[in-house]
Amino acid sequence: MTQTAIDPRFIQYMRNDVLQLIILPTEQCNLRCVYCYERFNHGLIRQEVVEGIKNLLVARKSDLKYLSVSWFGGEPLLAYNKIIELLDFINGKIIDSTDIMFSSEMTTNAYLLTEERLLQLVKRGVSYYQISFDGDKEEHNRLRVRSDGGPTFDRIMQNIINAHRTSLSFYIVLRIHANSENKASISRLLRRLSENLREDKRFGVYIRPLSRLGGPNDDKLPIMNDLSVIKELNDEAGQLGLYPVEAVEVIGDVCYAAKMNSYIIRADGRISKCTVALYDDRDVVGRLNPDGTMEIYSNKVAWWSRGIFTANPNQLACPLMSE
């Protein structure tokens, strides 16, 4: 790796007054999507890890100006009570006594995202959500099934409609996976969404190709190669009164894994950098101790963050895929 003077654009990804935590409050899930790569090896976050997060934030709060907490999994809402515990601590012990700017988001399948839970989460600062679909009811239920094999579409859709009917301030990105077989199904889904969410700017539609991410069914997935279909579907969404969003608006042009001030806290206390590479040894970059101290393997962090020093846009966009 050739190290040069750091481009001023990337200084923000090294700042000590910025901290992004991606917390996995559980690594279990109530769904078994056919393309999922996760192994569900760990359950509910250990209480010692919860205490470690609290102690870490107490130790850092005098230095921080910006704190971002993202909830991932597994399905994070299986650990709803742990999320509320941590959010109450953050709001009561960290944010209220400082000038820290706090933001929080959640990636969820929304099966458990009831109106009451959404209210409690939004009230505590979780204002951004990403929820996935795989087409309309029949196609979605074929690909995104419950762990017991049951359907998921109706309940998820009803939770989204219930959210729309509230006056809460949030932003939900509906992430729709396009494959080589579901264009017509996505069109039906867009019409259904239009009937229920039309002109509600709190909802964005992000249509992207289905990806192979290392799951056991990768070789069976009907991957889409014709990206012109995405444009056609985005045009259709706009004509239906929905709000299409581009990838850069959802994921940005610098991956969280490339940022030196961004860490994943696993349910067992391990610290990682990338949610896609959870089972890659390169991804384990340290451990969070109950007293809030972080044991960090600096050589591994440097590998993930090398794009900051090389200014290589591919290494910044996806350090995992850019050797």
ABEGO torsion letter per residue (X at the ends): XBBBBBBAAAAAAABAABBBBBBBABABBABBBAABABAGABBBBBAAAAAAAAAAAAAAAAABABBBBBBBOEBAAAAAAAAAAAAAAAAAAAAAABABBBBBBBBBAGAABBAAAAAAAAAAGBABBBBBBAEBAAAAAAABBBAAGBBAAAAAAAAAAAAAABABBBBBBBBBBBBAAAAAAAAAAAAAAAAAABGBAABBBBBBBBBBAGBAAAAABBBBABAAAAAAAAAAAAAAGBBBBBAAAAAEABBAAABAABBBBBAAGBBBABAAAAABAAABAEBBBAAGBBBBBAAAAAAAAAAAAAGBAAAAABAAABX
